[in-house]
Amino acid sequence: MLDDDDRRILRRLQADPSAGVPELATATGLTPAKVTRRLDKLREGGVVKGVTAVIDWRNLGYAVEVSLRITLDKTQARAFDEFLDAARQVPEVVELQTFLGRVDVRLSLIAKDLADYQRVYRDDVLTLPHIADIEALMTVARVKDDTGLPI
């Protein structure tokens, strides 16, 4: 499991994903060689999957975010697989989650404005296979958006 050195490295990496080994070493009080070994171990163990750029889609002109709660027609044997395969092809879909319970899938999508959302909804979402019921929830405000872990 993680020890204190690993936790220090991970906390610093979360705070500044672009930090290189020398910066991580200085910030954590470890040698660059030790940071490199620890990072290699964390990557091999699947703890650190990679470093990505987080792009604020609002700054690119997308003003609308909608969460769709979808119930699928589960009388069809491959309803989940076929729905998810098709939903992945919609460029405006930014997140897909599956659930156990009354709602089967939550699909988050973005649009430039309400007219663009209406186009995506009619042309792309409503044509997805095996939808039995759908409920749209428009995001008003994002109160917490934290990808970091309490390490």
N, CA, C and O atoms as a GROMACS GRO file, in nm:
protein
  604
    1MET      N    1   0.083  -0.118   0.000
    1MET     CA    2   0.000   0.000   0.000
    1MET      C    3   0.088   0.125   0.000
    1MET      O    4   0.210   0.114  -0.008
    2LEU      N    5   0.027   0.239   0.009
    2LEU     CA    6   0.101   0.365   0.003
    2LEU      C    7   0.168   0.397   0.136
    2LEU      O    8   0.110   0.378   0.243
    3ASP      N    9   0.291   0.445   0.128
    3ASP     CA   10   0.356   0.494   0.249
    3ASP      C   11   0.358   0.647   0.243
    3ASP      O   12   0.304   0.707   0.151
    4ASP      N   13   0.421   0.710   0.343
    4ASP     CA   14   0.421   0.857   0.350
    4ASP      C   15   0.489   0.921   0.230
    4ASP      O   16   0.443   1.024   0.182
    5ASP      N   17   0.599   0.861   0.181
    5ASP     CA   18   0.668   0.916   0.064
    5ASP      C   19   0.576   0.913  -0.059
    5ASP      O   20   0.567   1.010  -0.133
    6ASP      N   21   0.507   0.800  -0.079
    6ASP     CA   22   0.414   0.790  -0.192
    6ASP      C   23   0.305   0.895  -0.181
    6ASP      O   24   0.269   0.959  -0.280
    7ARG      N   25   0.252   0.913  -0.061
    7ARG     CA   26   0.144   1.011  -0.041
    7ARG      C   27   0.192   1.153  -0.070
    7ARG      O   28   0.120   1.232  -0.132
    8ARG      N   29   0.313   1.185  -0.027
    8ARG     CA   30   0.367   1.320  -0.054
    8ARG      C   31   0.382   1.341  -0.204
    8ARG      O   32   0.347   1.447  -0.255
    9ILE      N   33   0.433   1.241  -0.273
    9ILE     CA   34   0.449   1.251  -0.418
    9ILE      C   35   0.312   1.268  -0.485
    9ILE      O   36   0.296   1.355  -0.571
   10LEU      N   37   0.215   1.188  -0.446
   10LEU     CA   38   0.083   1.195  -0.508
   10LEU      C   39   0.013   1.327  -0.479
   10LEU      O   40  -0.051   1.384  -0.567
   11ARG      N   41   0.024   1.376  -0.355
   11ARG     CA   42  -0.036   1.506  -0.322
   11ARG      C   43   0.024   1.616  -0.409
   11ARG      O   44  -0.049   1.700  -0.463
   12ARG      N   45   0.155   1.615  -0.423
   12ARG     CA   46   0.223   1.718  -0.502
   12ARG      C   47   0.187   1.704  -0.650
   12ARG      O   48   0.167   1.803  -0.719
   13LEU      N   49   0.180   1.580  -0.698
   13LEU     CA   50   0.146   1.555  -0.838
   13LEU      C   51   0.003   1.601  -0.867
   13LEU      O   52  -0.024   1.656  -0.974
   14GLN      N   53  -0.089   1.578  -0.773
   14GLN     CA   54  -0.226   1.628  -0.790
   14GLN      C   55  -0.230   1.780  -0.793
   14GLN      O   56  -0.306   1.839  -0.870
   15ALA      N   57  -0.149   1.844  -0.709
   15ALA     CA   58  -0.148   1.989  -0.702
   15ALA      C   59  -0.087   2.051  -0.828
   15ALA      O   60  -0.130   2.158  -0.872
   16ASP      N   61   0.012   1.983  -0.886
   16ASP     CA   62   0.078   2.034  -1.006
   16ASP      C   63   0.117   1.918  -1.097
   16ASP      O   64   0.231   1.870  -1.091
   17PRO      N   65   0.024   1.872  -1.181
   17PRO     CA   66   0.050   1.756  -1.267
   17PRO      C   67   0.164   1.777  -1.367
   17PRO      O   68   0.219   1.681  -1.419
   18SER      N   69   0.198   1.903  -1.393
   18SER     CA   70   0.304   1.928  -1.490
   18SER      C   71   0.443   1.928  -1.426
   18SER      O   72   0.544   1.943  -1.495
   19ALA      N   73   0.449   1.910  -1.294
   19ALA     CA   74   0.578   1.911  -1.223
   19ALA      C   75   0.664   1.793  -1.269
   19ALA      O   76   0.616   1.680  -1.281
   20GLY      N   77   0.789   1.822  -1.295
   20GLY     CA   78   0.883   1.717  -1.332
   20GLY      C   79   0.944   1.654  -1.208
   20GLY      O   80   0.917   1.696  -1.095
   21VAL      N   81   1.026   1.554  -1.230
   21VAL     CA   82   1.090   1.484  -1.118
   21VAL      C   83   1.170   1.578  -1.030
   21VAL      O   84   1.160   1.567  -0.907
   22PRO      N   85   1.250   1.670  -1.085
   22PRO     CA   86   1.326   1.760  -0.997
   22PRO      C   87   1.235   1.843  -0.904
   22PRO      O   88   1.265   1.861  -0.786
   23GLU      N   89   1.125   1.894  -0.960
   23GLU     CA   90   1.032   1.973  -0.878
   23GLU      C   91   0.965   1.887  -0.772
   23GLU      O   92   0.948   1.930  -0.658
   24LEU      N   93   0.926   1.766  -0.810
   24LEU     CA   94   0.864   1.676  -0.713
   24LEU      C   95   0.963   1.640  -0.602
   24LEU      O   96   0.926   1.633  -0.485
   25ALA      N   97   1.088   1.618  -0.640
   25ALA     CA   98   1.190   1.585  -0.540
   25ALA      C   99   1.209   1.699  -0.441
   25ALA      O  100   1.213   1.677  -0.320
   26THR      N  101   1.220   1.820  -0.492
   26THR     CA  102   1.237   1.936  -0.405
   26THR      C  103   1.116   1.954  -0.313
   26THR      O  104   1.131   1.978  -0.194
   27ALA      N  105   0.997   1.942  -0.371
   27ALA     CA  106   0.874   1.964  -0.293
   27ALA      C  107   0.850   1.857  -0.188
   27ALA      O  108   0.787   1.883  -0.086
   28THR      N  109   0.899   1.736  -0.212
   28THR     CA  110   0.872   1.625  -0.119
   28THR      C  111   0.990   1.594  -0.028
   28THR      O  112   0.976   1.515   0.065
   29GLY      N  113   1.104   1.655  -0.055
   29GLY     CA  114   1.222   1.628   0.028
   29GLY      C  115   1.288   1.496  -0.004
   29GLY      O  116   1.363   1.443   0.078
   30LEU      N  117   1.262   1.441  -0.121
   30LEU     CA  118   1.322   1.314  -0.164
   30LEU      C  119   1.424   1.341  -0.273
   30LEU      O  120   1.427   1.449  -0.332
   31THR      N  121   1.507   1.243  -0.301
   31THR     CA  122   1.602   1.257  -0.410
   31THR      C  123   1.529   1.231  -0.543
   31THR      O  124   1.428   1.160  -0.546
   32PRO      N  125   1.579   1.288  -0.652
   32PRO     CA  126   1.518   1.262  -0.782
   32PRO      C  127   1.514   1.113  -0.816
   32PRO      O  128   1.417   1.065  -0.875
   33ALA      N  129   1.619   1.039  -0.779
   33ALA     CA  130   1.621   0.895  -0.807
   33ALA      C  131   1.509   0.824  -0.732
   33ALA      O  132   1.443   0.735  -0.786
   34LYS      N  133   1.488   0.862  -0.606
   34LYS     CA  134   1.382   0.799  -0.526
   34LYS      C  135   1.244   0.834  -0.582
   34LYS      O  136   1.156   0.748  -0.586
   35VAL      N  137   1.225   0.959  -0.623
   35VAL     CA  138   1.097   1.000  -0.683
   35VAL      C  139   1.072   0.920  -0.811
   35VAL      O  140   0.960   0.874  -0.834
   36THR      N  141   1.174   0.904  -0.892
   36THR     CA  142   1.160   0.829  -1.018
   36THR      C  143   1.120   0.685  -0.989
   36THR      O  144   1.028   0.632  -1.052
   37ARG      N  145   1.188   0.621  -0.894
   37ARG     CA  146   1.154   0.483  -0.858
   37ARG      C  147   1.011   0.473  -0.806
   37ARG      O  148   0.936   0.382  -0.842
   38ARG      N  149   0.973   0.568  -0.720
   38ARG     CA  150   0.838   0.567  -0.664
   38ARG      C  151   0.732   0.589  -0.772
   38ARG      O  152   0.630   0.520  -0.774
   39LEU      N  153   0.757   0.683  -0.862
   39LEU     CA  154   0.662   0.707  -0.970
   39LEU      C  155   0.649   0.586  -1.061
   39LEU      O  156   0.538   0.550  -1.103
   40ASP      N  157   0.761   0.521  -1.091
   40ASP     CA  158   0.757   0.399  -1.174
   40ASP      C  159   0.672   0.293  -1.105
   40ASP      O  160   0.591   0.226  -1.169
   41LYS      N  161   0.691   0.276  -0.973
   41LYS     CA  162   0.615   0.177  -0.897
   41LYS      C  163   0.466   0.213  -0.896
   41LYS      O  164   0.381   0.125  -0.911
   42LEU      N  165   0.434   0.341  -0.879
   42LEU     CA  166   0.294   0.384  -0.877
   42LEU      C  167   0.229   0.366  -1.014
   42LEU      O  168   0.111   0.333  -1.022
   43ARG      N  169   0.304   0.388  -1.120
   43ARG     CA  170   0.250   0.367  -1.256
   43ARG      C  171   0.231   0.218  -1.284
   43ARG      O  172   0.128   0.178  -1.336
   44GLU      N  173   0.330   0.138  -1.249
   44GLU     CA  174   0.320  -0.008  -1.271
   44GLU      C  175   0.205  -0.068  -1.191
   44GLU      O  176   0.140  -0.161  -1.237
   45GLY      N  177   0.180  -0.015  -1.074
   45GLY     CA  178   0.071  -0.064  -0.990
   45GLY      C  179  -0.066  -0.009  -1.029
   45GLY      O  180  -0.167  -0.045  -0.969
   46GLY      N  181  -0.069   0.078  -1.130
   46GLY     CA  182  -0.196   0.133  -1.176
   46GLY      C  183  -0.251   0.245  -1.091
   46GLY      O  184  -0.363   0.290  -1.114
   47VAL      N  185  -0.173   0.292  -0.993
   47VAL     CA  186  -0.219   0.404  -0.910
   47VAL      C  187  -0.217   0.532  -0.991
   47VAL      O  188  -0.314   0.609  -0.988
   48VAL      N  189  -0.109   0.557  -1.062
   48VAL     CA  190  -0.100   0.672  -1.152
   48VAL      C  191  -0.119   0.620  -1.294
   48VAL      O  192  -0.036   0.546  -1.346
   49LYS      N  193  -0.231   0.659  -1.354
   49LYS     CA  194  -0.263   0.609  -1.487
   49LYS      C  195  -0.206   0.698  -1.597
   49LYS      O  196  -0.190   0.654  -1.710
   50GLY      N  197  -0.177   0.822  -1.564
   50GLY     CA  198  -0.125   0.914  -1.664
   50GLY      C  199  -0.151   1.056  -1.619
   50GLY      O  200  -0.208   1.081  -1.513
   51VAL      N  201  -0.107   1.148  -1.700
   51VAL     CA  202  -0.129   1.289  -1.675
   51VAL      C  203  -0.202   1.344  -1.795
   51VAL      O  204  -0.160   1.323  -1.909
   52THR      N  205  -0.314   1.414  -1.771
   52THR     CA  206  -0.394   1.465  -1.880
   52THR      C  207  -0.416   1.614  -1.867
   52THR      O  208  -0.403   1.671  -1.758
   53ALA      N  209  -0.449   1.676  -1.977
   53ALA     CA  210  -0.486   1.818  -1.976
   53ALA      C  211  -0.636   1.826  -1.948
   53ALA      O  212  -0.715   1.753  -2.009
   54VAL      N  213  -0.675   1.914  -1.858
   54VAL     CA  214  -0.816   1.937  -1.830
   54VAL      C  215  -0.854   2.065  -1.904
   54VAL      O  216  -0.807   2.174  -1.872
   55ILE      N  217  -0.940   2.050  -2.002
   55ILE     CA  218  -0.980   2.163  -2.086
   55ILE      C  219  -1.117   2.212  -2.040
   55ILE      O  220  -1.211   2.133  -2.029
   56ASP      N  221  -1.127   2.340  -2.013
   56ASP     CA  222  -1.254   2.397  -1.969
   56ASP      C  223  -1.340   2.421  -2.092
   56ASP      O  224  -1.317   2.516  -2.167
   57TRP      N  225  -1.439   2.335  -2.112
   57TRP     CA  226  -1.521   2.342  -2.233
   57TRP      C  227  -1.603   2.470  -2.237
   57TRP      O  228  -1.645   2.512  -2.345
   58ARG      N  229  -1.628   2.534  -2.123
   58ARG     CA  230  -1.701   2.661  -2.122
   58ARG      C  231  -1.622   2.769  -2.197
   58ARG      O  232  -1.679   2.852  -2.267
   59ASN      N  233  -1.489   2.765  -2.181
   59ASN     CA  234  -1.405   2.863  -2.250
   59ASN      C  235  -1.398   2.839  -2.400
   59ASN      O  236  -1.347   2.923  -2.474
   60LEU      N  237  -1.448   2.726  -2.445
   60LEU     CA  238  -1.453   2.695  -2.588
   60LEU      C  239  -1.592   2.720  -2.646
   60LEU      O  240  -1.620   2.683  -2.760
   61GLY      N  241  -1.678   2.784  -2.568
   61GLY     CA  242  -1.809   2.822  -2.618
   61GLY      C  243  -1.923   2.729  -2.586
   61GLY      O  244  -2.034   2.749  -2.636
   62TYR      N  245  -1.901   2.628  -2.504
   62TYR     CA  246  -2.010   2.538  -2.464
   62TYR      C  247  -2.070   2.594  -2.335
   62TYR      O  248  -2.005   2.597  -2.231
   63ALA      N  249  -2.196   2.638  -2.342
   63ALA     CA  250  -2.259   2.705  -2.229
   63ALA      C  251  -2.362   2.618  -2.158
   63ALA      O  252  -2.408   2.652  -2.049
   64VAL      N  253  -2.400   2.505  -2.218
   64VAL     CA  254  -2.507   2.422  -2.165
   64VAL      C  255  -2.453   2.283  -2.131
   64VAL      O  256  -2.383   2.222  -2.211
   65GLU      N  257  -2.488   2.236  -2.011
   65GLU     CA  258  -2.456   2.099  -1.970
   65GLU      C  259  -2.585   2.033  -1.923
   65GLU      O  260  -2.658   2.089  -1.841
   66VAL      N  261  -2.611   1.916  -1.975
   66VAL     CA  262  -2.734   1.844  -1.940
   66VAL      C  263  -2.697   1.702  -1.900
   66VAL      O  264  -2.614   1.637  -1.962
   67SER      N  265  -2.762   1.656  -1.794
   67SER     CA  266  -2.747   1.519  -1.750
   67SER      C  267  -2.875   1.446  -1.786
   67SER      O  268  -2.984   1.488  -1.747
   68LEU      N  269  -2.863   1.339  -1.859
   68LEU     CA  270  -2.979   1.260  -1.901
   68LEU      C  271  -2.980   1.129  -1.825
   68LEU      O  272  -2.882   1.054  -1.828
   69ARG      N  273  -3.089   1.102  -1.757
   69ARG     CA  274  -3.105   0.974  -1.688
   69ARG      C  275  -3.190   0.886  -1.778
   69ARG      O  276  -3.303   0.920  -1.812
   70ILE      N  277  -3.134   0.774  -1.817
   70ILE     CA  278  -3.195   0.690  -1.919
   70ILE      C  279  -3.224   0.551  -1.864
   70ILE      O  280  -3.139   0.489  -1.800
   71THR      N  281  -3.345   0.505  -1.892
   71THR     CA  282  -3.384   0.368  -1.863
   71THR      C  283  -3.391   0.296  -1.997
   71THR      O  284  -3.453   0.344  -2.092
   72LEU      N  285  -3.328   0.180  -2.004
   72LEU     CA  286  -3.323   0.106  -2.129
   72LEU      C  287  -3.429  -0.004  -2.134
   72LEU      O  288  -3.478  -0.050  -2.031
   73ASP      N  289  -3.462  -0.042  -2.254
   73ASP     CA  290  -3.552  -0.155  -2.277
   73ASP      C  291  -3.470  -0.282  -2.258
   73ASP      O  292  -3.402  -0.328  -2.350
   74LYS      N  293  -3.478  -0.338  -2.138
   74LYS     CA  294  -3.395  -0.453  -2.105
   74LYS      C  295  -3.452  -0.585  -2.155
   74LYS      O  296  -3.399  -0.692  -2.123
   75THR      N  297  -3.560  -0.579  -2.234
   75THR     CA  298  -3.609  -0.702  -2.295
   75THR      C  299  -3.520  -0.742  -2.412
   75THR      O  300  -3.527  -0.855  -2.461
   76GLN      N  301  -3.437  -0.650  -2.456
   76GLN     CA  302  -3.341  -0.677  -2.563
   76GLN      C  303  -3.210  -0.725  -2.500
   76GLN      O  304  -3.157  -0.660  -2.410
   77ALA      N  305  -3.158  -0.836  -2.546
   77ALA     CA  306  -3.041  -0.901  -2.485
   77ALA      C  307  -2.918  -0.811  -2.482
   77ALA      O  308  -2.845  -0.811  -2.383
   78ARG      N  309  -2.893  -0.735  -2.586
   78ARG     CA  310  -2.771  -0.653  -2.593
   78ARG      C  311  -2.800  -0.504  -2.579
   78ARG      O  312  -2.726  -0.421  -2.630
   79ALA      N  313  -2.909  -0.471  -2.508
   79ALA     CA  314  -2.950  -0.331  -2.497
   79ALA      C  315  -2.840  -0.242  -2.440
   79ALA      O  316  -2.811  -0.137  -2.497
   80PHE      N  317  -2.777  -0.283  -2.331
   80PHE     CA  318  -2.671  -0.202  -2.271
   80PHE      C  319  -2.555  -0.182  -2.367
   80PHE      O  320  -2.514  -0.069  -2.392
   81ASP      N  321  -2.504  -0.290  -2.421
   81ASP     CA  322  -2.386  -0.282  -2.509
   81ASP      C  323  -2.414  -0.197  -2.632
   81ASP      O  324  -2.333  -0.112  -2.669
   82GLU      N  325  -2.529  -0.219  -2.694
   82GLU     CA  326  -2.561  -0.144  -2.816
   82GLU      C  327  -2.584   0.004  -2.786
   82GLU      O  328  -2.542   0.090  -2.863
   83PHE      N  329  -2.651   0.032  -2.675
   83PHE     CA  330  -2.673   0.172  -2.636
   83PHE      C  331  -2.539   0.241  -2.608
   83PHE      O  332  -2.513   0.349  -2.661
   84LEU      N  333  -2.456   0.179  -2.525
   84LEU     CA  334  -2.328   0.241  -2.488
   84LEU      C  335  -2.237   0.259  -2.609
   84LEU      O  336  -2.171   0.362  -2.622
   85ASP      N  337  -2.233   0.160  -2.699
   85ASP     CA  338  -2.151   0.173  -2.820
   85ASP      C  339  -2.197   0.293  -2.903
   85ASP      O  340  -2.114   0.369  -2.953
   86ALA      N  341  -2.327   0.310  -2.918
   86ALA     CA  342  -2.381   0.421  -2.997
   86ALA      C  343  -2.360   0.554  -2.926
   86ALA      O  344  -2.325   0.654  -2.990
   87ALA      N  345  -2.380   0.558  -2.794
   87ALA     CA  346  -2.366   0.683  -2.718
   87ALA      C  347  -2.222   0.732  -2.720
   87ALA      O  348  -2.198   0.853  -2.721
   88ARG      N  349  -2.126   0.641  -2.722
   88ARG     CA  350  -1.984   0.681  -2.728
   88ARG      C  351  -1.952   0.755  -2.857
   88ARG      O  352  -1.853   0.829  -2.863
   89GLN      N  353  -2.032   0.737  -2.959
   89GLN     CA  354  -2.006   0.800  -3.090
   89GLN      C  355  -2.058   0.943  -3.098
   89GLN      O  356  -2.027   1.013  -3.194
   90VAL      N  357  -2.135   0.988  -3.000
   90VAL     CA  358  -2.188   1.124  -3.000
   90VAL      C  359  -2.081   1.217  -2.943
   90VAL      O  360  -2.049   1.206  -2.825
   91PRO      N  361  -2.026   1.307  -3.024
   91PRO     CA  362  -1.914   1.391  -2.977
   91PRO      C  363  -1.946   1.477  -2.855
   91PRO      O  364  -1.857   1.504  -2.774
   92GLU      N  365  -2.069   1.519  -2.840
   92GLU     CA  366  -2.106   1.606  -2.729
   92GLU      C  367  -2.122   1.531  -2.597
   92GLU      O  368  -2.134   1.595  -2.492
   93VAL      N  369  -2.123   1.401  -2.600
   93VAL     CA  370  -2.132   1.322  -2.476
   93VAL      C  371  -1.996   1.322  -2.410
   93VAL      O  372  -1.897   1.275  -2.466
   94VAL      N  373  -1.991   1.376  -2.288
   94VAL     CA  374  -1.864   1.387  -2.217
   94VAL      C  375  -1.850   1.286  -2.104
   94VAL      O  376  -1.741   1.269  -2.049
   95GLU      N  377  -1.961   1.219  -2.068
   95GLU     CA  378  -1.952   1.120  -1.961
   95GLU      C  379  -2.067   1.022  -1.974
   95GLU      O  380  -2.179   1.059  -2.008
   96LEU      N  381  -2.038   0.895  -1.947
   96LEU     CA  382  -2.137   0.789  -1.943
   96LEU      C  383  -2.116   0.710  -1.815
   96LEU      O  384  -2.004   0.672  -1.783
   97GLN      N  385  -2.223   0.686  -1.742
   97GLN     CA  386  -2.217   0.603  -1.622
   97GLN      C  387  -2.331   0.503  -1.627
   97GLN      O  388  -2.440   0.536  -1.674
   98THR      N  389  -2.307   0.382  -1.580
   98THR     CA  390  -2.415   0.283  -1.571
   98THR      C  391  -2.448   0.259  -1.424
   98THR      O  392  -2.363   0.276  -1.337
   99PHE      N  393  -2.573   0.219  -1.398
   99PHE     CA  394  -2.622   0.203  -1.262
   99PHE      C  395  -2.701   0.075  -1.248
   99PHE      O  396  -2.747   0.017  -1.347
  100LEU      N  397  -2.716   0.031  -1.125
  100LEU     CA  398  -2.813  -0.071  -1.090
  100LEU      C  399  -2.931   0.003  -1.030
  100LEU      O  400  -2.913   0.093  -0.948
  101GLY      N  401  -3.051  -0.033  -1.070
  101GLY     CA  402  -3.169   0.034  -1.017
  101GLY      C  403  -3.262   0.076  -1.128
  101GLY      O  404  -3.256   0.024  -1.240
  102ARG      N  405  -3.350   0.172  -1.097
  102ARG     CA  406  -3.449   0.217  -1.194
  102ARG      C  407  -3.386   0.286  -1.314
  102ARG      O  408  -3.428   0.265  -1.428
  103VAL      N  409  -3.285   0.367  -1.289
  103VAL     CA  410  -3.211   0.434  -1.397
  103VAL      C  411  -3.094   0.344  -1.436
  103VAL      O  412  -3.021   0.296  -1.350
  104ASP      N  413  -3.077   0.322  -1.566
  104ASP     CA  414  -2.970   0.235  -1.614
  104ASP      C  415  -2.843   0.311  -1.649
  104ASP      O  416  -2.732   0.264  -1.622
  105VAL      N  417  -2.859   0.429  -1.709
  105VAL     CA  418  -2.745   0.504  -1.761
  105VAL      C  419  -2.765   0.652  -1.730
  105VAL      O  420  -2.876   0.705  -1.739
  106ARG      N  421  -2.655   0.718  -1.693
  106ARG     CA  422  -2.653   0.864  -1.687
  106ARG      C  423  -2.556   0.910  -1.793
  106ARG      O  424  -2.441   0.867  -1.798
  107LEU      N  425  -2.604   0.997  -1.877
  107LEU     CA  426  -2.526   1.047  -1.990
  107LEU      C  427  -2.515   1.198  -1.971
  107LEU      O  428  -2.617   1.265  -1.959
  108SER      N  429  -2.395   1.251  -1.969
  108SER     CA  430  -2.375   1.396  -1.961
  108SER      C  431  -2.332   1.446  -2.096
  108SER      O  432  -2.245   1.387  -2.161
  109LEU      N  433  -2.395   1.555  -2.139
  109LEU     CA  434  -2.356   1.612  -2.268
  109LEU      C  435  -2.345   1.762  -2.256
  109LEU      O  436  -2.404   1.824  -2.167
  110ILE      N  437  -2.270   1.820  -2.347
  110ILE     CA  438  -2.252   1.964  -2.352
  110ILE      C  439  -2.301   2.015  -2.486
  110ILE      O  440  -2.302   1.943  -2.586
  111ALA      N  441  -2.342   2.143  -2.487
  111ALA     CA  442  -2.388   2.207  -2.610
  111ALA      C  443  -2.352   2.355  -2.604
  111ALA      O  444  -2.331   2.410  -2.496
  112LYS      N  445  -2.346   2.417  -2.720
  112LYS     CA  446  -2.308   2.558  -2.725
  112LYS      C  447  -2.418   2.649  -2.670
  112LYS      O  448  -2.388   2.750  -2.607
  113ASP      N  449  -2.542   2.614  -2.694
  113ASP     CA  450  -2.656   2.691  -2.645
  113ASP      C  451  -2.779   2.599  -2.647
  113ASP      O  452  -2.767   2.481  -2.680
  114LEU      N  453  -2.895   2.654  -2.614
  114LEU     CA  454  -3.015   2.571  -2.608
  114LEU      C  455  -3.055   2.517  -2.746
  114LEU      O  456  -3.102   2.404  -2.756
  115ALA      N  457  -3.036   2.596  -2.850
  115ALA     CA  458  -3.068   2.548  -2.985
  115ALA      C  459  -2.976   2.432  -3.023
  115ALA      O  460  -3.021   2.334  -3.084
  116ASP      N  461  -2.850   2.442  -2.988
  116ASP     CA  462  -2.755   2.334  -3.016
  116ASP      C  463  -2.792   2.210  -2.933
  116ASP      O  464  -2.784   2.098  -2.984
  117TYR      N  465  -2.831   2.229  -2.807
  117TYR     CA  466  -2.875   2.116  -2.725
  117TYR      C  467  -2.995   2.048  -2.788
  117TYR      O  468  -3.001   1.925  -2.796
  118GLN      N  469  -3.091   2.126  -2.835
  118GLN     CA  470  -3.211   2.070  -2.896
  118GLN      C  471  -3.173   1.986  -3.019
  118GLN      O  472  -3.228   1.879  -3.041
  119ARG      N  473  -3.078   2.036  -3.098
  119ARG     CA  474  -3.032   1.961  -3.215
  119ARG      C  475  -2.967   1.829  -3.174
  119ARG      O  476  -2.999   1.724  -3.230
  120VAL      N  477  -2.875   1.834  -3.076
  120VAL     CA  478  -2.807   1.712  -3.029
  120VAL      C  479  -2.909   1.614  -2.972
  120VAL      O  480  -2.903   1.494  -2.999
  121TYR      N  481  -3.003   1.666  -2.893
  121TYR     CA  482  -3.103   1.580  -2.830
  121TYR      C  483  -3.189   1.510  -2.935
  121TYR      O  484  -3.208   1.388  -2.929
  122ARG      N  485  -3.241   1.586  -3.031
  122ARG     CA  486  -3.329   1.529  -3.133
  122ARG      C  487  -3.254   1.439  -3.232
  122ARG      O  488  -3.300   1.328  -3.263
  123ASP      N  489  -3.141   1.486  -3.280
  123ASP     CA  490  -3.071   1.414  -3.387
  123ASP      C  491  -2.985   1.299  -3.338
  123ASP      O  492  -2.970   1.198  -3.407
  124ASP      N  493  -2.927   1.314  -3.219
  124ASP     CA  494  -2.830   1.215  -3.172
  124ASP      C  495  -2.879   1.131  -3.054
  124ASP      O  496  -2.866   1.009  -3.055
  125VAL      N  497  -2.936   1.195  -2.954
  125VAL     CA  498  -2.976   1.122  -2.833
  125VAL      C  499  -3.101   1.038  -2.858
  125VAL      O  500  -3.102   0.918  -2.829
  126LEU      N  501  -3.204   1.099  -2.911
  126LEU     CA  502  -3.329   1.025  -2.931
  126LEU      C  503  -3.318   0.913  -3.033
  126LEU      O  504  -3.406   0.827  -3.040
  127THR      N  505  -3.213   0.911  -3.112
  127THR     CA  506  -3.193   0.803  -3.208
  127THR      C  507  -3.108   0.689  -3.152
  127THR      O  508  -3.084   0.590  -3.220
  128LEU      N  509  -3.062   0.704  -3.027
  128LEU     CA  510  -2.985   0.596  -2.964
  128LEU      C  511  -3.075   0.475  -2.943
  128LEU      O  512  -3.194   0.491  -2.916
  129PRO      N  513  -3.021   0.355  -2.955
  129PRO     CA  514  -3.106   0.235  -2.947
  129PRO      C  515  -3.150   0.201  -2.804
  129PRO      O  516  -3.080   0.229  -2.707
  130HIS      N  517  -3.267   0.140  -2.796
  130HIS     CA  518  -3.317   0.074  -2.674
  130HIS      C  519  -3.356   0.168  -2.561
  130HIS      O  520  -3.362   0.124  -2.446
  131ILE      N  521  -3.385   0.294  -2.589
  131ILE     CA  522  -3.428   0.386  -2.483
  131ILE      C  523  -3.576   0.359  -2.452
  131ILE      O  524  -3.661   0.364  -2.541
  132ALA      N  525  -3.605   0.330  -2.324
  132ALA     CA  526  -3.742   0.312  -2.280
  132ALA      C  527  -3.795   0.439  -2.214
  132ALA      O  528  -3.913   0.471  -2.228
  133ASP      N  529  -3.708   0.512  -2.142
  133ASP     CA  530  -3.748   0.634  -2.074
  133ASP      C  531  -3.626   0.723  -2.061
  133ASP      O  532  -3.513   0.676  -2.049
  134ILE      N  533  -3.651   0.853  -2.062
  134ILE     CA  534  -3.540   0.948  -2.053
  134ILE      C  535  -3.586   1.070  -1.974
  134ILE      O  536  -3.698   1.118  -1.993
  135GLU      N  537  -3.499   1.119  -1.886
  135GLU     CA  538  -3.526   1.239  -1.809
  135GLU      C  539  -3.405   1.331  -1.820
  135GLU      O  540  -3.291   1.289  -1.798
  136ALA      N  541  -3.431   1.456  -1.855
  136ALA     CA  542  -3.323   1.554  -1.871
  136ALA      C  543  -3.314   1.643  -1.748
  136ALA      O  544  -3.415   1.694  -1.699
  137LEU      N  545  -3.192   1.662  -1.700
  137LEU     CA  546  -3.166   1.753  -1.589
  137LEU      C  547  -3.060   1.853  -1.635
  137LEU      O  548  -2.946   1.816  -1.659
  138MET      N  549  -3.100   1.979  -1.648
  138MET     CA  550  -3.005   2.081  -1.693
  138MET      C  551  -2.925   2.132  -1.575
  138MET      O  552  -2.980   2.167  -1.471
  139THR      N  553  -2.794   2.135  -1.591
  139THR     CA  554  -2.706   2.183  -1.485
  139THR      C  555  -2.721   2.334  -1.472
  139THR      O  556  -2.709   2.407  -1.570
  140VAL      N  557  -2.746   2.380  -1.349
  140VAL     CA  558  -2.757   2.521  -1.321
  140VAL      C  559  -2.622   2.574  -1.270
  140VAL      O  560  -2.576   2.679  -1.314
  141ALA      N  561  -2.561   2.500  -1.178
  141ALA     CA  562  -2.432   2.540  -1.123
  141ALA      C  563  -2.355   2.416  -1.081
  141ALA      O  564  -2.412   2.319  -1.032
  142ARG      N  565  -2.225   2.421  -1.101
  142ARG     CA  566  -2.137   2.314  -1.054
  142ARG      C  567  -2.080   2.362  -0.920
  142ARG      O  568  -1.996   2.452  -0.916
  143VAL      N  569  -2.128   2.302  -0.811
  143VAL     CA  570  -2.092   2.346  -0.678
  143VAL      C  571  -1.955   2.294  -0.637
  143VAL      O  572  -1.877   2.365  -0.573
  144LYS      N  573  -1.926   2.171  -0.673
  144LYS     CA  574  -1.795   2.112  -0.644
  144LYS      C  575  -1.751   2.031  -0.765
  144LYS      O  576  -1.827   1.950  -0.818
  145ASP      N  577  -1.630   2.054  -0.806
  145ASP     CA  578  -1.575   1.982  -0.922
  145ASP      C  579  -1.429   1.951  -0.889
  145ASP      O  580  -1.338   2.019  -0.936
  146ASP      N  581  -1.410   1.848  -0.808
  146ASP     CA  582  -1.277   1.816  -0.758
  146ASP      C  583  -1.236   1.678  -0.804
  146ASP      O  584  -1.303   1.579  -0.772
  147THR      N  585  -1.129   1.670  -0.879
  147THR     CA  586  -1.082   1.541  -0.924
  147THR      C  587  -0.973   1.485  -0.833
  147THR      O  588  -0.934   1.368  -0.847
  148GLY      N  589  -0.925   1.565  -0.741
  148GLY     CA  590  -0.820   1.520  -0.649
  148GLY      C  591  -0.874   1.428  -0.541
  148GLY      O  592  -0.992   1.435  -0.504
  149LEU      N  593  -0.787   1.344  -0.491
  149LEU     CA  594  -0.823   1.251  -0.383
  149LEU      C  595  -0.764   1.298  -0.251
  149LEU      O  596  -0.658   1.361  -0.250
  150PRO      N  597  -0.831   1.268  -0.141
  150PRO     CA  598  -0.776   1.307  -0.009
  150PRO      C  599  -0.666   1.210   0.034
  150PRO      O  600  -0.690   1.117   0.112
  151ILE      N  601  -0.547   1.231  -0.017
  151ILE     CA  602  -0.434   1.141   0.011
  151ILE      C  603  -0.353   1.196   0.126
  151ILE      O  604  -0.254   1.136   0.166
   0.00000   0.00000   0.00000
